[in-house]
Amino acid sequence: MALKNNGFATNCIHAGEIADQFGAPHTPTYDTTTFKFGSTADMLDVIEDRTPGCFYTRYGSNPSITSVEAKLASLEHGENALVFASGMAAISATLMAHGEQGIICLSEVYGGTWELMTKQLPTLNRHTQFLKANDIEGLKQHLAAGSSLVYFETPSNPLLEIIDIPLICSLAHSYGAKVAIDSTFATPVNQQPLTLGADIVIHSATKYLGGHSDLTGGVATAADDALEPMRNWRKNLGQILAPDSAHLLARSLATLEVRVLRQNSTALHLANVLQQHPLVEQVYYPGLDNFIGHEIAKRQMNGFGGMISIKVAGDGAAATKMVDGLQLFTLAASLGGVESLVSQPTLTSHRDLSPAMRQSRAITDNLIRLSIGLETAEDLERDLIQSLCKVGNMSDTGK
């Protein structure tokens, strides 16, 4: 269903839906691995794209999969989308397909991405140069040397650094390189990188797109010519999203906008509260006026997201004490669900980075990452304050 002139929320619900013969309001789960044909000629017509149809689920040829891909493409204003078994699968297919001439990675990235870039990709002749986001001269040098892909997260994990998308894209394109952006923290509600010049936008669908901590998936959206080589990596590495997970993802996308808008609002409220607390050394949140990337975020984002990182006064033990003292925030990996989550990046998402590397990127032991859910904002505020009070041996009235 083509819905180019409709609004974001409408596309969340209606884009890509397939009307079945029984009148289901949404695309059913086609939990099948293969599809039968009446003749060899009919099968070849489908395989060779002369007639519409499905052939084999591992290839992505399944209505549950293609339906949610069309929905996701509409939300990002892309020509098409590919869904994967995980966010890391989407990232690895992107880097394998477009990083052969060299990858430039800006700022900090998710620990799994860092490990992939530093340990696995070099064995496959995909080499990565790591630069600070503001190192424009270094970026120009590596682009001039022939690097084919610039990769970054914005906001980044875990310090929510904001990178100027139009600026980097313009520079990369002037050297003939592509730009791939992991926009997981932002979601398509808050940011649409393709409209700002990016070539490929990636999400861990496990996070906000899924939104209920009950599916694992990834997605890459781009023009068809950028996706085509990635499609072959997905097929031959067996990275396809299962049909039942694709159906869960489509269900979750129906409420994406209402969930993210609520998380935006609550996160901004809590970030303002936390930066006033004496036991919080620093708050990382793009919506704060004093956040370094705030002005860029205002230009390229519609909202500031549901992720907050803070540095607690003290060391890693103080951070652990605060984390363990929380009652409504669930101590768990991942983010973006309806429930609020808390983690210490040095012990979880960035554990595999060396201590020196974490320190060089300000990922310290006293850093805590908060994923804000859909609970009542005042309840989350009370929970944070009571746990901070325990850390400082303070009473609730002595904050």
MOBEL-V34055 format. One record per pair of residues at least 24 apart in sequence whose C-alpha atoms are under 10 Angstrom apart, sorted by the first residue. I is the first residue (numbers start at 0). J is the second residue. Records with the same first field share a line. If there is no record, write none. Layout:
I->J  J
This chain:
0->66  69  70
1->69  70  73
2->70  73
3->73  74  76
5->73
6->74
7->73  74  75  187  188  255  256
8->74  188  252  253  254  255  256  257
9->74  253  256
10->69  70  71  72  73  74  252  253
11->67  70  71  73  74  249  250  251  252  253  254  255  256
12->70  249  250  251  252  253  254  255
13->70  249  253
14->66  67  68  69  70  71  72  73  74  249  253
15->62  63  65  66  67  68  69  70  71  72  73  249
16->62  63  65  66  67  69  70  249
17->62  63  65  66  67
25->66  246  249  250
26->62  63  64  66  67  246  249  250
27->62  63  66  242  243  246
28->61  62  63  64  241  242  243  244  245  246  247
29->56  61  62  63  64  241  242  243  245  246
30->56  61  62  63  241  242  243  244  246
31->55  56  61  63  241  242  243
32->56  57  58  60  61  241  242
33->57  60  61
34->60  61
56->234  239  240  241  242
57->233  234  235  236  237  238  239  240  241  242
58->230  231  233  234  235  237  238  239
59->83  230  233  234  237  238  239  240  241  242
60->239
61->241  242  245
62->242  245  246
63->240  241  242  243  244  245  246  247  248  249
64->239  240  241  242  243  244  245  246  248  249
65->242  245
66->245  246  249
67->242  245  246  247  248  249  250  252
68->218  219  220  245  249
69->220
70->249  252  253
71->187  208  218  219  220  248  249  252
72->218  219  220  221  222
73->187  220
74->186  187  188  191  220  252
75->186  187  188  190  191  192  193  194  200  219  220  221
76->187  191  192  193  194  220  221  222
77->191  192  193  194  198  199  200  219  220  221  222  223
78->220  221  222  223  224  226
79->219  220  221  222  223  224  225  226
80->199  200  201  218  219  220  221  222  223  226  230
81->201  217  218  219  220  221  226  227  229  230  233  239  240
82->201  202  203  204  216  217  218  219  220  230  233  238  239  240  241  245
83->202  203  204  215  216  217  218  219  230  233  234  237  238  239  240  241  245
84->203  204  205  214  215  216  217  218  233  237  238  239  240  241  244  245
85->202  203  204  205  214  215  216  217  218  238  239  240
86->111  112  181  183  201  202  203  204  205  206  215  216  217  218  219
87->111  112  115  201  202  203  216  217  218  238
88->203  216  217  218  219  232  233  236  237  238  239  240
89->181  200  201  202  203  204  216  217  218  219  220  229  232  233  238  239
90->115  150  179  180  181  200  201  202  203  217  218  219  229
91->115  116  119  120  229  232  233  238
92->219  226  228  229  230  231  232  233  234  236  238
93->148  150  179  199  200  201  219  225  226  228  229  230  232  233
94->120  125  126  127  148  149  150  179  229
95->120  123  124  125  228  229  232
96->125  148  225  226  227  228  229  230  231  232  233
97->125  146  147  148  149  176  177  178  179  225  226  228  229
98->124  125  126  127  146  147  148  149  150  176  177
99->123  124  125  126  127  146  147  148
100->124  125  126  127  144  145  146  147  148  176
101->125  126  127  128  141  142  144  145  146  147  148  149  176
102->126  127  128  129  141  142  145  146  147  148  149  150  176  177  178
103->127  128  129  130  137  138  141  142  146  147  148  149  150  151  178
104->128  129  130  131  132  138  148  149  150  151  152  179
105->129  130  131  132  133  134  138  149  150  151  152  153  155  162  167
106->130  131  132  133  134  150  151  152  153  155  156  158  160  161  162  360
107->131  132  151  152  153  154  155  156  157  158  159  160  357  360  361  362
108->150  151  152  153  154  155  156  157  158  159  160  181  348  349
109->151  152  155  156  157  181  344  348  349
110->156  157  344  345  347  348  349  350  351  352
111->348  349  350  351  352
112->349
113->349  351  352
114->349  351  352
131->360
132->160  161  162  163  167
133->162  163
135->166  167  170
138->167  170  171
139->170  171  173  174
141->174
142->170  171  172  173  174  175  176
143->171  173  174  175  176
144->174
145->174  175  176
146->171  174  175  176  177
147->171  172  174  175  176  177  178
148->172  175  176  177  178  179  198
149->176  177  178  179  180  197  198
150->177  178  179  180  181  199  200
151->178  179  180  181  182
152->179  180  181  182  183  184  185  200  201
153->180  181  182  183  184  185  190  192  296
154->180  181  182  183  184  185  190  284  285  292  296  300  303  304  306
155->181  182  183  184  185
156->181  183  184  306  308  344  348  349  362  368
157->184  283  306  307  308  309  343  344  348  349  361  362  366  367  368  369
158->282  283  284  285  306  307  308  309  344  360  361  362  366  367  368
159->184  185  283  284  285  290  292  303  304  306  307  308
160->283  284  285  290  291  292  293  296
161->284  285  290  291  292  293  294  295  296  299  300
162->292  295  296  299
163->195  292  294  295  296  298  299
164->192  193  194  195  196  197  295  296  298  299
165->192  193  194  195  196  197  299
166->195  196
167->196  197
168->192  193  195  196  197  198
169->195  196  197
171->197
172->196  197  198
177->225
179->219  220  221
180->219
181->218  219
183->207  208  217  218  304  334  335
184->303  304  305  306  334  335  370
185->259  263  300  301  302  303  304  305  306
186->255  256  259  300  302  303  304  305  335
187->255  256  259  300  301
188->255  256  257  258  259  260  300  301  302  303  304
189->256  259  260  263  296  299  300  301  302  303  304
190->296  299  300  301  302  303  304
191->299  300  301
192->299  300
193->220  221  222
194->299
195->299
197->221
198->222  225  226
199->225  226
203->333  334  335
204->245  248  251  252  335
205->248  333  334  335  336
206->333  334  335  336  337
207->251  252  255  258  259  305  333  334  335  336  337
208->248  249  250  251  252  253  254  255  256  258  259  335  336
209->244  245  247  248  249  250  251  252  254  255  335  336  337
210->248  251  252  254  255  258  259  334  335  336  337  338  372
211->247  248  251  334  335  336  337  338  372
212->333  334  335  336  337  338
213->244  247  248  336
214->240  243  244  245  246  247  248  251
215->240  241  244  245  247  248
216->240  241  244  245  248
258->305  335  336  337  372  373
259->302  303  304  305  335  336  337  371  372  373
260->301  302  303  304  305  373
261->304  305  371  372  373  374  375  376
262->302  303  304  305  306  335  336  337  339  370  371  372  373  374  376
263->301  302  303  304  305  306  371  372  373
264->302  303  304  305  371  376
265->304  305  371  372  373  374  375  376  377  379  380
266->303  304  305  306  307  369  370  371  372  376  379
267->302  303  304  305  306  307  371
268->376  377  380
269->305  307  371  376  377  379  380  383
270->305  306  307  308  309  380
272->380  383  384
273->307  309  380  383  384  387
274->309
275->398
276->311  384  387  388  398
277->311  312  387  388  391  398
278->310  311  312  313  317  384  387  388  390  391  398
279->309  310  311  312  313  365  387
280->309  310  311  312  313  365  366
281->308  309  310  311  312  366
282->307  308  309  310  311  366  367
283->307  308  309  310  368
284->308  309
304->335  370  371
305->334  335  336  339  369  370  371  372  373
306->334  335  339  340  368  369  370  371  372
307->341  367  368  369  370  371
308->341  342  343  344  366  367  368  369  370
309->343  365  366  367  368  369
310->362  363  364  365  366  367  368
311->364  365  366  367  387  390
312->365  366  387  390  391
313->364  365  390  391
314->363  364  365  366
315->343  345  346  363  364  365  366  367
316->364  365  390
317->364  365  366  387  389  390  391
318->342  343  364  365  366  367  387  390
319->343  346  364  365  366  367  390
320->386  387  389  390  391
321->365  367  383  384  385  386  387  388  389  390  391
322->367  368  369  383  386  387  390
323->386
324->382  383  385  386  387  388  389  390
325->379  381  382  383  384  385  386  387  389
326->379  381  382  383  385  386
327->374  378  379  380  381  382  383
328->369  370  371  372  374  379  382  383
329->369  370
330->369
333->370
334->368  369  370  371  372
335->369  370  371  372  373
336->370  371  372  373
337->370  371  372  373  374
338->370  371  372  373  374
339->369  370  371  372  373  374  379
340->368  369  370  371  372
341->367  368  369  370  371
342->366  367  368  369  370
343->367  368  369
344->368
